[in-house]
Amino acid sequence: MRLVEKFVKIWAYLSMLLCISVIVFLFAFVFIKGASKLSLEFILTSPKGMVLGTEGGIFPAIAGSFCFGLLALFLSIVPALALALYTTFFCNSKKFIAFIRFILYSISGIPSIVLGLFVYSWLIKGLRLERSVFCASVSLAIMILPFMENRIEKAFLEVPKTIVSASKALACPLRHMVFKIVLPMCKGEIISAMILGTCFAMGATAPVMFTGAVAYASVPNNIFKPAMALPLHLYLLVSQGETSMSTAYATACVMMFILLISNIAVNLYRGRRGR
């Protein structure tokens, strides 16, 4: 039995080492390939030139990605939080809870490009709206809704049962217990789910291709107009071949560091809340 435990422990450590090595190699490879283009000017200027990526920078794409991600968060956080609260504390029917989870799991299994086509058919073709940040954010909100609901629900389920039981024993209304005890206790997990959901939305290409992202645009100042997005900009750079590969690697490096910093911030915040 001890031999099996040692084997599993060694296997776990080797797997962890392999994952860390792959991540470090990936970051190092992309950074080295794009280092010649990385500069403050590249981050803070707009793209220029007849061939995309040969001149200028990516600031409108960075601003556009944040707009897509933040608006998607705004559209998805209320239903995600409401569903998590309802299934955890307010719904007494196990069959209905199972039905809600089945719907959420089904949405999470839909390819993101299908969600983009759905929103394109519904809002742009059906309701005659223009391709815009809003339309793209709707598709991203649908995509990240199951992810956020799942993380928030798990946070609610981890609340000690003794607290819930004590609240009921003291005849504390369920509504009061949820909003005065549970939500403050789960604040760190909810905020981490929001940040990770925003990062998830910012890194998606397929849902925004048909609904609101464009090759050239200024810094967005209207959610009902199209905007640039880092993942689509990266896709267009790579599709042009060797002429813009260094810019593509620099763009990928900026994306990866934005997501890395966001994840580090989430873990630091969760650790601080835990203490």
C-alpha positions as a Markdown table, in Angstrom:
| # | Residue | x | y | z |
|---|---|---|---|---|
| 1 | Met | 0.0 | 0.0 | 0.0 |
| 2 | Arg | 2.8 | 2.4 | 0.8 |
| 3 | Leu | 4.5 | 1.6 | -2.5 |
| 4 | Val | 1.3 | 2.6 | -4.3 |
| 5 | Glu | 1.0 | 5.8 | -2.3 |
| 6 | Lys | 4.6 | 6.7 | -3.1 |
| 7 | Phe | 4.0 | 6.0 | -6.8 |
| 8 | Val | 0.9 | 8.2 | -6.9 |
| 9 | Lys | 2.8 | 10.9 | -5.0 |
| 10 | Ile | 5.7 | 10.8 | -7.5 |
| 11 | Trp | 3.3 | 10.7 | -10.4 |
| 12 | Ala | 1.5 | 13.8 | -9.0 |
| 13 | Tyr | 4.8 | 15.7 | -8.6 |
| 14 | Leu | 6.0 | 14.8 | -12.1 |
| 15 | Ser | 2.7 | 15.8 | -13.6 |
| 16 | Met | 2.8 | 19.2 | -11.8 |
| 17 | Leu | 6.4 | 19.7 | -12.9 |
| 18 | Leu | 5.4 | 18.8 | -16.5 |
| 19 | Cys | 2.6 | 21.3 | -16.5 |
| 20 | Ile | 4.8 | 24.1 | -15.0 |
| 21 | Ser | 7.5 | 23.3 | -17.6 |
| 22 | Val | 5.1 | 23.5 | -20.5 |
| 23 | Ile | 3.7 | 26.9 | -19.3 |
| 24 | Val | 7.1 | 28.4 | -18.7 |
| 25 | Phe | 8.3 | 27.1 | -22.1 |
| 26 | Leu | 5.2 | 28.5 | -23.8 |
| 27 | Phe | 5.7 | 32.0 | -22.2 |
| 28 | Ala | 9.4 | 32.0 | -22.9 |
| 29 | Phe | 9.0 | 30.9 | -26.5 |
| 30 | Val | 6.3 | 33.5 | -27.3 |
| 31 | Phe | 8.2 | 36.3 | -25.5 |
| 32 | Ile | 11.5 | 35.5 | -27.3 |
| 33 | Lys | 9.7 | 35.4 | -30.7 |
| 34 | Gly | 7.9 | 38.7 | -30.1 |
| 35 | Ala | 10.6 | 40.6 | -28.0 |
| 36 | Ser | 11.8 | 42.6 | -31.1 |
| 37 | Lys | 8.4 | 44.2 | -31.4 |
| 38 | Leu | 7.5 | 44.7 | -27.7 |
| 39 | Ser | 7.7 | 48.2 | -26.5 |
| 40 | Leu | 5.6 | 50.9 | -24.7 |
| 41 | Glu | 5.0 | 52.5 | -28.1 |
| 42 | Phe | 3.7 | 49.1 | -29.5 |
| 43 | Ile | 1.2 | 48.8 | -26.5 |
| 44 | Leu | 0.0 | 52.5 | -26.6 |
| 45 | Thr | -0.3 | 53.2 | -30.3 |
| 46 | Ser | -2.8 | 52.3 | -33.0 |
| 47 | Pro | -2.0 | 49.9 | -35.9 |
| 48 | Lys | -0.8 | 51.6 | -39.1 |
| 49 | Gly | 0.3 | 50.6 | -42.6 |
| 50 | Met | -1.4 | 49.1 | -45.7 |
| 51 | Val | -0.5 | 45.6 | -44.5 |
| 52 | Leu | -2.0 | 44.9 | -41.1 |
| 53 | Gly | 0.7 | 44.6 | -38.4 |
| 54 | Thr | 3.6 | 46.1 | -40.3 |
| 55 | Glu | 3.5 | 49.4 | -38.4 |
| 56 | Gly | 2.0 | 50.8 | -35.2 |
| 57 | Gly | 0.7 | 49.0 | -32.2 |
| 58 | Ile | -2.3 | 47.3 | -30.6 |
| 59 | Phe | -3.8 | 49.8 | -28.1 |
| 60 | Pro | -7.3 | 49.9 | -29.8 |
| 61 | Ala | -7.4 | 46.1 | -29.7 |
| 62 | Ile | -6.5 | 46.0 | -26.0 |
| 63 | Ala | -9.2 | 48.6 | -25.2 |
| 64 | Gly | -11.7 | 46.7 | -27.4 |
| 65 | Ser | -11.0 | 43.4 | -25.6 |
| 66 | Phe | -11.5 | 45.0 | -22.2 |
| 67 | Cys | -14.8 | 46.5 | -23.5 |
| 68 | Phe | -16.0 | 43.1 | -24.8 |
| 69 | Gly | -15.0 | 41.3 | -21.6 |
| 70 | Leu | -16.4 | 43.9 | -19.1 |
| 71 | Leu | -19.7 | 44.2 | -20.9 |
| 72 | Ala | -20.0 | 40.4 | -21.1 |
| 73 | Leu | -19.4 | 40.3 | -17.4 |
| 74 | Phe | -22.0 | 42.9 | -16.8 |
| 75 | Leu | -24.6 | 41.0 | -18.8 |
| 76 | Ser | -23.8 | 37.6 | -17.2 |
| 77 | Ile | -23.0 | 38.2 | -13.6 |
| 78 | Val | -26.7 | 38.9 | -12.5 |
| 79 | Pro | -28.2 | 35.7 | -14.0 |
| 80 | Ala | -25.2 | 33.6 | -12.9 |
| 81 | Leu | -25.5 | 34.9 | -9.3 |
| 82 | Ala | -29.3 | 34.5 | -9.3 |
| 83 | Leu | -29.1 | 30.9 | -10.6 |
| 84 | Ala | -26.4 | 30.0 | -8.1 |
| 85 | Leu | -28.5 | 31.4 | -5.2 |
| 86 | Tyr | -31.7 | 29.8 | -6.4 |
| 87 | Thr | -30.3 | 26.3 | -6.9 |
| 88 | Thr | -28.4 | 26.4 | -3.6 |
| 89 | Phe | -30.8 | 28.0 | -1.2 |
| 90 | Phe | -34.2 | 28.7 | -2.6 |
| 91 | Cys | -35.2 | 25.8 | -4.8 |
| 92 | Asn | -36.6 | 22.7 | -3.0 |
| 93 | Ser | -37.2 | 20.6 | -6.1 |
| 94 | Lys | -34.2 | 18.4 | -6.9 |
| 95 | Lys | -35.6 | 17.6 | -10.4 |
| 96 | Phe | -35.8 | 21.3 | -11.3 |
| 97 | Ile | -32.3 | 21.9 | -10.0 |
| 98 | Ala | -31.1 | 19.0 | -12.1 |
| 99 | Phe | -33.0 | 20.5 | -15.1 |
| 100 | Ile | -31.3 | 23.9 | -14.6 |
| 101 | Arg | -27.9 | 22.3 | -14.4 |
| 102 | Phe | -28.6 | 20.2 | -17.5 |
| 103 | Ile | -29.3 | 23.4 | -19.4 |
| 104 | Leu | -26.2 | 25.1 | -18.1 |
| 105 | Tyr | -24.0 | 22.1 | -18.9 |
| 106 | Ser | -25.5 | 21.9 | -22.4 |
| 107 | Ile | -24.7 | 25.6 | -23.0 |
| 108 | Ser | -21.1 | 25.1 | -21.8 |
| 109 | Gly | -20.8 | 22.2 | -24.3 |
| 110 | Ile | -21.9 | 24.3 | -27.3 |
| 111 | Pro | -18.9 | 25.4 | -29.5 |
| 112 | Ser | -18.3 | 29.1 | -29.1 |
| 113 | Ile | -18.5 | 29.7 | -32.8 |
| 114 | Val | -22.1 | 28.4 | -32.8 |
| 115 | Leu | -23.0 | 30.9 | -30.1 |
| 116 | Gly | -21.5 | 33.6 | -32.3 |
| 117 | Leu | -23.7 | 32.5 | -35.2 |
| 118 | Phe | -26.7 | 32.3 | -33.0 |
| 119 | Val | -26.3 | 35.9 | -31.8 |
| 120 | Tyr | -25.5 | 37.0 | -35.4 |
| 121 | Ser | -28.8 | 35.4 | -36.6 |
| 122 | Trp | -30.8 | 36.7 | -33.7 |
| 123 | Leu | -29.6 | 40.2 | -33.1 |
| 124 | Ile | -28.0 | 41.2 | -36.4 |
| 125 | Lys | -30.1 | 39.4 | -39.0 |
| 126 | Gly | -33.3 | 39.1 | -37.0 |
| 127 | Leu | -33.5 | 42.4 | -35.1 |
| 128 | Arg | -31.4 | 44.3 | -37.7 |
| 129 | Leu | -28.9 | 45.6 | -35.2 |
| 130 | Glu | -25.4 | 46.6 | -36.4 |
| 131 | Arg | -22.3 | 44.5 | -35.6 |
| 132 | Ser | -21.2 | 46.0 | -32.4 |
| 133 | Val | -19.5 | 45.6 | -29.0 |
| 134 | Phe | -23.0 | 44.9 | -27.5 |
| 135 | Cys | -23.9 | 42.1 | -29.9 |
| 136 | Ala | -20.5 | 40.5 | -29.4 |
| 137 | Ser | -20.8 | 40.8 | -25.6 |
| 138 | Val | -24.1 | 39.0 | -25.7 |
| 139 | Ser | -22.5 | 36.0 | -27.3 |
| 140 | Leu | -19.6 | 36.1 | -24.8 |
| 141 | Ala | -22.0 | 36.5 | -21.9 |
| 142 | Ile | -23.9 | 33.3 | -22.9 |
| 143 | Met | -20.5 | 31.5 | -23.2 |
| 144 | Ile | -19.2 | 32.5 | -19.8 |
| 145 | Leu | -22.5 | 32.2 | -17.9 |
| 146 | Pro | -22.2 | 28.4 | -17.1 |
| 147 | Phe | -18.6 | 28.9 | -16.0 |
| 148 | Met | -19.4 | 31.7 | -13.6 |
| 149 | Glu | -22.5 | 30.0 | -12.2 |
| 150 | Asn | -20.6 | 26.8 | -11.5 |
| 151 | Arg | -17.8 | 28.6 | -9.6 |
| 152 | Ile | -20.3 | 30.7 | -7.6 |
| 153 | Glu | -22.5 | 27.8 | -6.8 |
| 154 | Lys | -19.5 | 25.8 | -5.5 |
| 155 | Ala | -18.6 | 28.7 | -3.3 |
| 156 | Phe | -22.1 | 28.7 | -1.8 |
| 157 | Leu | -22.0 | 24.9 | -1.2 |
| 158 | Glu | -18.7 | 25.3 | 0.7 |
| 159 | Val | -20.4 | 27.6 | 3.3 |
| 160 | Pro | -20.4 | 25.6 | 6.6 |
| 161 | Lys | -23.7 | 23.8 | 7.2 |
| 162 | Thr | -23.5 | 24.8 | 10.9 |
| 163 | Ile | -23.9 | 28.5 | 9.9 |
| 164 | Val | -27.0 | 27.7 | 7.9 |
| 165 | Ser | -28.5 | 25.5 | 10.6 |
| 166 | Ala | -27.8 | 28.1 | 13.3 |
| 167 | Ser | -29.5 | 30.8 | 11.2 |
| 168 | Lys | -32.6 | 28.6 | 10.8 |
| 169 | Ala | -32.5 | 27.7 | 14.5 |
| 170 | Leu | -32.6 | 31.4 | 15.4 |
| 171 | Ala | -35.6 | 31.9 | 13.0 |
| 172 | Cys | -33.4 | 34.1 | 10.8 |
| 173 | Pro | -35.2 | 34.7 | 7.5 |
| 174 | Leu | -33.5 | 32.9 | 4.6 |
| 175 | Arg | -33.3 | 36.1 | 2.6 |
| 176 | His | -31.5 | 37.8 | 5.5 |
| 177 | Met | -29.1 | 34.9 | 6.0 |
| 178 | Val | -28.2 | 34.8 | 2.3 |
| 179 | Phe | -27.6 | 38.5 | 1.9 |
| 180 | Lys | -26.0 | 39.2 | 5.3 |
| 181 | Ile | -24.0 | 36.1 | 5.9 |
| 182 | Val | -23.5 | 33.9 | 2.8 |
| 183 | Leu | -22.7 | 36.6 | 0.2 |
| 184 | Pro | -20.1 | 38.4 | 2.4 |
| 185 | Met | -18.5 | 35.1 | 3.2 |
| 186 | Cys | -18.3 | 34.2 | -0.5 |
| 187 | Lys | -17.2 | 37.6 | -1.7 |
| 188 | Gly | -13.7 | 36.5 | -2.6 |
| 189 | Glu | -14.9 | 33.5 | -4.7 |
| 190 | Ile | -17.5 | 35.7 | -6.4 |
| 191 | Ile | -15.0 | 38.3 | -7.4 |
| 192 | Ser | -12.5 | 35.7 | -8.6 |
| 193 | Ala | -15.2 | 34.1 | -10.7 |
| 194 | Met | -16.0 | 37.6 | -12.2 |
| 195 | Ile | -12.3 | 38.2 | -13.1 |
| 196 | Leu | -11.7 | 34.7 | -14.5 |
| 197 | Gly | -15.0 | 35.0 | -16.5 |
| 198 | Thr | -13.8 | 38.3 | -17.9 |
| 199 | Cys | -10.5 | 36.8 | -18.9 |
| 200 | Phe | -12.3 | 33.9 | -20.5 |
| 201 | Ala | -14.4 | 36.3 | -22.6 |
| 202 | Met | -11.4 | 38.4 | -23.6 |
| 203 | Gly | -9.6 | 35.4 | -24.9 |
| 204 | Ala | -12.4 | 34.1 | -27.2 |
| 205 | Thr | -12.2 | 34.7 | -30.9 |
| 206 | Ala | -15.0 | 32.8 | -32.5 |
| 207 | Pro | -18.0 | 34.5 | -30.8 |
| 208 | Val | -16.8 | 38.0 | -31.8 |
| 209 | Met | -15.8 | 37.3 | -35.4 |
| 210 | Phe | -19.3 | 37.6 | -36.8 |
| 211 | Thr | -20.9 | 39.9 | -34.2 |
| 212 | Gly | -18.7 | 42.9 | -33.4 |
| 213 | Ala | -14.9 | 42.6 | -33.9 |
| 214 | Val | -13.2 | 44.2 | -36.9 |
| 215 | Ala | -9.7 | 44.5 | -38.3 |
| 216 | Tyr | -9.4 | 48.3 | -38.0 |
| 217 | Ala | -11.2 | 50.6 | -35.5 |
| 218 | Ser | -10.4 | 53.4 | -33.1 |
| 219 | Val | -10.6 | 53.1 | -29.3 |
| 220 | Pro | -14.3 | 52.2 | -28.6 |
| 221 | Asn | -16.5 | 55.0 | -27.3 |
| 222 | Asn | -19.9 | 53.5 | -28.1 |
| 223 | Ile | -21.1 | 49.9 | -27.3 |
| 224 | Phe | -23.3 | 49.9 | -30.4 |
| 225 | Lys | -20.3 | 50.3 | -32.7 |
| 226 | Pro | -17.8 | 47.6 | -33.7 |
| 227 | Ala | -14.3 | 47.5 | -32.1 |
| 228 | Met | -11.0 | 45.7 | -32.4 |
| 229 | Ala | -10.2 | 42.6 | -30.2 |
| 230 | Leu | -6.9 | 41.1 | -29.4 |
| 231 | Pro | -7.7 | 37.5 | -30.3 |
| 232 | Leu | -9.2 | 38.5 | -33.7 |
| 233 | His | -6.2 | 40.8 | -34.3 |
| 234 | Leu | -3.9 | 37.9 | -33.6 |
| 235 | Tyr | -5.8 | 35.6 | -35.9 |
| 236 | Leu | -5.5 | 38.2 | -38.8 |
| 237 | Leu | -1.8 | 38.7 | -38.2 |
| 238 | Val | -1.1 | 35.0 | -38.3 |
| 239 | Ser | -3.2 | 34.5 | -41.4 |
| 240 | Gln | -1.0 | 37.0 | -43.3 |
| 241 | Gly | 2.1 | 34.8 | -43.0 |
| 242 | Glu | 5.7 | 35.7 | -42.3 |
| 243 | Thr | 5.3 | 39.5 | -43.0 |
| 244 | Ser | 3.6 | 40.0 | -39.6 |
| 245 | Met | 4.6 | 37.0 | -37.5 |
| 246 | Ser | 6.8 | 39.0 | -35.1 |
| 247 | Thr | 3.9 | 41.3 | -34.5 |
| 248 | Ala | 1.6 | 38.3 | -33.9 |
| 249 | Tyr | 4.0 | 36.9 | -31.3 |
| 250 | Ala | 4.2 | 40.3 | -29.6 |
| 251 | Thr | 0.4 | 40.5 | -29.6 |
| 252 | Ala | 0.1 | 37.0 | -28.2 |
| 253 | Cys | 2.7 | 37.9 | -25.5 |
| 254 | Val | 0.6 | 40.9 | -24.4 |
| 255 | Met | -2.6 | 38.8 | -24.3 |
| 256 | Met | -0.9 | 36.1 | -22.2 |
| 257 | Phe | 0.6 | 38.6 | -19.7 |
| 258 | Ile | -2.8 | 40.3 | -19.3 |
| 259 | Leu | -4.4 | 36.9 | -18.5 |
| 260 | Leu | -1.5 | 35.9 | -16.3 |
| 261 | Ile | -1.6 | 39.1 | -14.2 |
| 262 | Ser | -5.4 | 38.7 | -13.9 |
| 263 | Asn | -5.0 | 35.1 | -12.6 |
| 264 | Ile | -2.2 | 36.1 | -10.1 |
| 265 | Ala | -4.4 | 39.0 | -8.9 |
| 266 | Val | -7.3 | 36.5 | -8.3 |
| 267 | Asn | -5.1 | 34.1 | -6.3 |
| 268 | Leu | -3.6 | 36.9 | -4.2 |
| 269 | Tyr | -7.1 | 38.3 | -3.5 |
| 270 | Arg | -8.5 | 34.8 | -2.6 |
| 271 | Gly | -5.5 | 34.2 | -0.3 |
| 272 | Arg | -5.9 | 37.5 | 1.4 |
| 273 | Arg | -9.7 | 36.8 | 1.9 |
| 274 | Gly | -8.9 | 33.3 | 3.2 |
| 275 | Arg | -6.6 | 34.7 | 5.9 |
